[in-house]
Amino acid sequence: MTVVTVDAPRLLAIMELGGYPNLIPLYGRLGFCPEVVNSQRKAQSYLKKRIPNVIVAEYNFQSDFRDRTSNLETLMARLQRHPEVKVVVFFQSEFRHKLDNLRSRFPIFEAIAFPIVPEKVETALRRALAERV
């Protein structure tokens, strides 16, 4: 059992589609106080109440959006007011060029291609913890 302290760093996991291992035990083992939501709408609601240290989210390219190209643009725009938040993104390799376009406009701390390997996620999160302000 993982014990999380009151001053533990917060991690918001946005799991919209999944398709990767359950990483919640990893988050807890690293000392994060994780919160999981299953939509960008719920993530926006969460961010109105608290700001996490790290966000782990999926990049889902969608060409049918009228005014944006992915699920992350609204989230990243909101986070411009909180540059201290580290964003770790999971993406499908075939959409790397689209993600690179997003990265040219918004700071993404780490991008990890599918298939998601927990060890890569752990390395990114340890780095995020080390850089915590």
Phi and psi in degrees as a GROMACS rama.xvg file:
@    title "Ramachandran Plot"
@    xaxis  label "Phi"
@    yaxis  label "Psi"
@TYPE xy
-93.539  130.948  THR-2
-102.949  125.214  VAL-3
-107.227  128.481  VAL-4
-81.2302  163.99  THR-5
-60.7794  -36.5398  VAL-6
-92.4889  18.1652  ASP-7
-62.9202  145.064  ALA-8
-64.0962  143.699  PRO-9
-92.1098  141.853  ARG-10
-130.231  126.821  LEU-11
-104.455  118.826  LEU-12
-103.548  121.852  ALA-13
-106.441  103.264  ILE-14
-107.989  91.1419  MET-15
-87.8664  -47.2602  GLU-16
-111.889  -31.2916  LEU-17
76.4499  -143.39  GLY-18
89.237  22.1248  GLY-19
-146.739  167.047  TYR-20
-60.5613  157.05  PRO-21
-68.5743  113.198  ASN-22
-99.1625  -0.738948  LEU-23
-59.1844  -43.6851  ILE-24
-59.2753  -37.3125  PRO-25
-62.9144  -45.4662  LEU-26
-57.1914  -46.6076  TYR-27
-65.0685  -41.2777  GLY-28
-62.0385  -31.5974  ARG-29
-81.1336  -3.46946  LEU-30
97.1255  4.9606  GLY-31
-77.4192  152.733  PHE-32
-98.8196  95.6147  CYS-33
-85.3578  144.809  PRO-34
-127.445  134.096  GLU-35
-117.986  131.387  VAL-36
-127.551  160.829  VAL-37
-115.715  16.3312  ASN-38
-156.972  157.951  SER-39
-65.9657  -33.5285  GLN-40
-60.804  -44.853  ARG-41
-68.5865  -33.0021  LYS-42
-64.3617  -42.4589  ALA-43
-61.9681  -39.5771  GLN-44
-63.5325  -43.003  SER-45
-59.1111  -44.3761  TYR-46
-68.9269  -17.4816  LEU-47
-72.6671  -24.9024  LYS-48
-99.0223  -34.5179  LYS-49
-155.552  155.835  ARG-50
-114.518  121.052  ILE-51
-79.7572  165.637  PRO-52
-78.7608  -34.7157  ASN-53
-136.908  142.432  VAL-54
-121.971  131.49  ILE-55
-112.653  121.565  VAL-56
-143.003  159.597  ALA-57
-91.9472  141.536  GLU-58
-95.5119  117.085  TYR-59
-119.036  102.293  ASN-60
-69.9431  132.656  PHE-61
-140.946  108.516  GLN-62
-72.4935  -12.1901  SER-63
-88.8621  -1.11895  ASP-64
-68.088  139.294  PHE-65
-72.2895  -46.1703  ARG-66
-118.267  9.37775  ASP-67
-155.304  172.857  ARG-68
-116.313  -3.44467  THR-69
-152.613  173.44  SER-70
-74.4881  -13.9593  ASN-71
-95.119  -12.4872  LEU-72
-62.2604  -42.4541  GLU-73
-65.2181  -42.5677  THR-74
-59.7454  -49.2174  LEU-75
-65.6289  -35.2124  MET-76
-63.201  -42.0423  ALA-77
-63.2246  -38.2359  ARG-78
-74.4202  -7.76468  LEU-79
-59.1124  -27.4199  GLN-80
-78.852  -7.84419  ARG-81
-133.867  68.49  HIS-82
-65.2374  -12.5315  PRO-83
-75.9556  -15.7361  GLU-84
-75.7298  126.079  VAL-85
-90.995  129.136  LYS-86
-112.64  121.526  VAL-87
-106.989  126.745  VAL-88
-118.947  135.242  VAL-89
-98.8814  134.76  PHE-90
-144.663  157.877  PHE-91
-87.848  132.019  GLN-92
-53.2455  -35.1067  SER-93
-66.2139  -14.2297  GLU-94
-108.725  17.7294  PHE-95
-55.441  -43.4283  ARG-96
-63.0867  -34.9915  HIS-97
-70.8524  -40.8028  LYS-98
-63.1798  -39.5374  LEU-99
-59.7675  -36.3985  ASP-100
-61.831  -43.8166  ASN-101
-64.0933  -41.9153  LEU-102
-65.1063  -25.4615  ARG-103
-71.932  -17.8407  SER-104
-106.053  -26.9402  ARG-105
-135.079  145.733  PHE-106
-79.0389  116.929  PRO-107
-110.246  122.908  ILE-108
-64.6279  -45.3255  PHE-109
-152.115  138.801  GLU-110
-119.985  126.842  ALA-111
-121.475  123.729  ILE-112
-80.3038  147.997  ALA-113
-66.4964  148.564  PHE-114
-72.7466  141.818  PRO-115
-78.8137  123.399  ILE-116
-107.394  120.6  VAL-117
-51.8699  -33.8123  PRO-118
-64.0704  -35.4337  GLU-119
-68.4652  -39.7111  LYS-120
-64.6997  -43.7733  VAL-121
-59.7269  -43.8356  GLU-122
-59.9096  -45.1278  THR-123
-63.4519  -42.577  ALA-124
-70.1501  -36.3292  LEU-125
-63.0835  -39.5417  ARG-126
-64.768  -40.7565  ARG-127
-62.5497  -41.5205  ALA-128
-64.1208  -39.9836  LEU-129
-65.8175  -30.6417  ALA-130
-92.6318  2.13046  GLU-131
-59.094  133.486  ARG-132
